[in-house]
Each structure stands twice: as C-alpha cells, then as structure tokens.
Amino acid sequence: MKNILSTLLVVAFAFTSSFASTQPVETEPQTIVGVAAGNDNFTTLVTAVKAADLVETLNSEGPFTVFAPTNDAFGKLAEGTVETLLKPENKATLSSVLTYHVVSGKFMAADVLAAIKKNEGSFTIPTIQGGKLVASLKGKNVILTDEAGNVSTIIMTDVAASNGVIHAIDTVVMPK
C-alpha cells in the first residue's frame, strides 16, 4: 500500500510539474503600436503610423490616449485620400492628422464621461498635434467633434496598452 501511495505521489508531482511548465507565461502588455498592430481592425492606422515615422513616439513611455480610427473609418475618407497621405512628400500632413488623434495622458472611458458631465455636456480635449477635439454625448454614445465640425463615434473603449489606452472611433477626425 505504501508503494502504491508513493507511486501515486510521484505521478501526481510529475503531472503537476509538467502541467505548470506548459501554462502560458504572463507577458508585459504591449505598447499602443503593438496593440494596434495585433488587431486586424487597425491595419490602415498602423501603416499610416509607420509612414509618418510615429512608431517610436507612440512606443515611448507616454501615457497616451489614442482615438484610433478603424479601417472602416479610413474607408469613409474621399477616394484616394489615404493613398495620397501615405506618400513620402505628405509625411508632415499625415503626421498632423495622426497626432490629432492622440492626447497626452491616460483617459479611460469613465474619465471621459465624468469630464463631459462635469463640464455641462461637453469637454474640450487638447491633442498633441495642438488642435482640440470636443467630446460630448449623443444618446448613450460618446462622440468627438473635430475643429471642422465633423463627428466621430467612439465604438470601442479602454483597450489597454503599457503606455496608455486606445478608444476605437468610426470616423477619422481632421485638424484645421
């Protein structure tokens, strides 16, 4: 009986040791660029970030809040706009458009909602590009209004990154 118990303990130990070594290893959260690159909804954004040489900036410590246009958002732009912006001679314009979607600091969805309520229905957000976005509510949705009066709806919130947070939007917002 003692031999059977000893054998069972050895097998149980071997099984648990083997099982423990096959468990996924916790990894550090990825930066904003890494998270976006790992999501098929942001392939156009990632291509644009690379073309504008903003990878290093968006991989830096931050924290940043990025209102990230989805591929469908870029698809709403006039035909040829994305292709034109991606050309090397338009790098400064592309950089301006992309940094207009970035805010210094980490603002979770609850923070944005609280700021809207605290400021009587709208909240002006300074972007790292130097322009401003206005966050407000339309029904239960948070919307962003750009300086030209165009509106984008936040469609996904609080996507965590090691250096900030991403909120996906359904329309590209444009600076003046």
C-alpha positions in Angstrom: 0.0 0.0 0.0 2.9 2.3 0.8 4.4 1.7 -2.6 1.2 2.4 -4.4 0.8 5.7 -2.4 4.4 6.7 -3.2 3.9 5.9 -6.9 0.8 8.0 -7.0 2.5 10.9 -5.3 5.4 10.7 -7.8 3.0 10.6 -10.8 0.9 13.5 -9.3 4.1 15.5 -8.8 5.3 14.8 -12.3 1.9 15.6 -13.8 1.7 19.0 -11.9 5.2 19.9 -12.8 4.6 19.1 -16.4 1.3 21.0 -16.4 2.8 24.1 -14.7 5.6 24.3 -17.3 3.0 24.3 -20.2 1.0 27.2 -18.7 1.2 30.5 -20.7 3.8 32.9 -19.4 2.4 36.3 -18.4 4.0 38.9 -20.7 4.3 42.6 -20.4 1.4 44.5 -22.0 2.3 45.8 -25.4 2.6 49.5 -26.3 -0.1 51.3 -28.2 1.6 50.5 -31.5 1.9 46.8 -30.5 -1.7 46.5 -29.5 -2.9 48.2 -32.7 -0.6 46.0 -34.9 -2.1 42.9 -33.3 -5.7 44.0 -34.2 -6.9 43.5 -37.8 -9.2 46.5 -37.5 -6.2 48.9 -37.3 -4.0 47.8 -40.3 -4.5 51.1 -42.1 -3.7 53.1 -38.9 -0.5 51.0 -38.3 0.5 51.6 -42.0 0.0 55.3 -41.6 1.8 55.5 -38.2 4.8 53.8 -39.9 4.7 56.1 -42.9 4.6 59.1 -40.6 7.6 57.8 -38.6 5.5 57.9 -35.4 6.2 54.4 -34.2 9.0 55.5 -31.8 6.8 58.3 -30.4 3.8 56.0 -29.8 6.1 53.3 -28.3 7.5 55.9 -25.8 6.6 56.0 -22.2 3.5 58.2 -22.5 1.0 57.8 -21.2 -1.2 58.5 -24.2 -4.9 58.2 -25.1 -5.4 57.4 -28.8 -8.7 57.8 -30.5 -7.9 55.2 -33.1 -9.7 55.2 -36.4 -10.6 51.7 -37.7 -10.0 50.6 -41.2 -13.7 51.3 -41.9 -13.1 54.9 -40.6 -10.3 55.4 -43.1 -12.5 53.9 -45.8 -15.0 56.8 -45.3 -12.4 59.3 -46.5 -12.7 60.5 -50.0 -11.3 58.1 -52.5 -7.5 58.4 -52.8 -7.1 60.3 -49.6 -5.3 57.6 -47.7 -3.0 56.7 -50.6 -2.2 60.5 -51.0 -1.4 60.9 -47.3 0.9 57.8 -47.3 3.2 59.4 -50.0 6.6 60.5 -48.6 6.0 64.1 -49.7 2.9 64.2 -47.5 4.6 62.9 -44.3 4.1 66.2 -42.4 0.4 66.3 -43.2 -0.1 62.7 -42.3 1.8 63.2 -39.0 -0.5 66.2 -38.2 -3.6 64.1 -38.9 -2.4 61.2 -36.8 -1.2 63.2 -33.8 -4.6 65.0 -33.8 -6.0 61.6 -32.6 -3.5 61.5 -29.7 -3.9 63.0 -26.3 -1.3 63.3 -23.6 -2.3 61.3 -20.5 -4.3 58.1 -19.9 -8.1 58.8 -20.0 -10.3 55.8 -19.6 -13.9 55.9 -20.9 -15.2 56.6 -17.3 -12.8 59.6 -17.1 -14.1 61.0 -20.4 -17.8 60.5 -19.3 -17.1 62.2 -16.0 -15.4 65.2 -17.7 -18.4 65.5 -20.1 -20.8 65.5 -17.2 -18.7 67.9 -15.1 -18.4 70.4 -17.9 -22.2 70.6 -18.6 -22.3 68.2 -21.6 -19.1 68.7 -23.5 -15.4 68.5 -22.8 -12.6 70.1 -24.9 -9.6 67.8 -25.3 -6.2 69.2 -26.4 -4.4 66.9 -28.7 -0.6 66.5 -29.0 -1.0 68.0 -32.6 -2.0 71.3 -31.0 -5.6 71.2 -32.0 -8.7 70.4 -30.0 -11.4 67.8 -30.0 -14.8 68.2 -28.2 -16.2 65.1 -26.5 -20.0 65.0 -25.9 -22.8 62.6 -25.7 -25.3 61.7 -28.4 -27.7 59.4 -26.7 -25.6 56.9 -24.9 -22.6 57.2 -27.2 -19.6 59.4 -26.7 -18.9 61.4 -29.8 -15.9 63.5 -30.8 -16.3 66.7 -32.9 -13.2 67.9 -34.7 -12.4 71.6 -35.5 -14.2 71.4 -38.8 -17.4 70.2 -37.2 -17.1 66.5 -38.3 -18.3 63.9 -35.9 -16.9 60.5 -34.9 -18.4 58.0 -32.5 -16.3 56.0 -30.1 -17.2 52.4 -30.8 -14.8 50.5 -28.5 -13.2 51.8 -25.3 -10.5 51.1 -22.8 -8.2 48.9 -24.9 -5.2 48.7 -22.5 -1.6 49.3 -23.6 1.5 49.5 -21.5 1.8 53.2 -22.3 -1.8 54.3 -22.4 -5.2 53.4 -23.7 -6.9 53.1 -27.1 -10.5 54.0 -27.9 -11.6 53.0 -31.4 -13.5 55.5 -33.5 -15.7 55.1 -36.6 -14.6 58.2 -38.5 -11.2 59.9 -39.0 -11.2 63.3 -37.3 -9.3 66.1 -39.0 -7.4 69.1 -37.7 -7.9 72.6 -39.3 
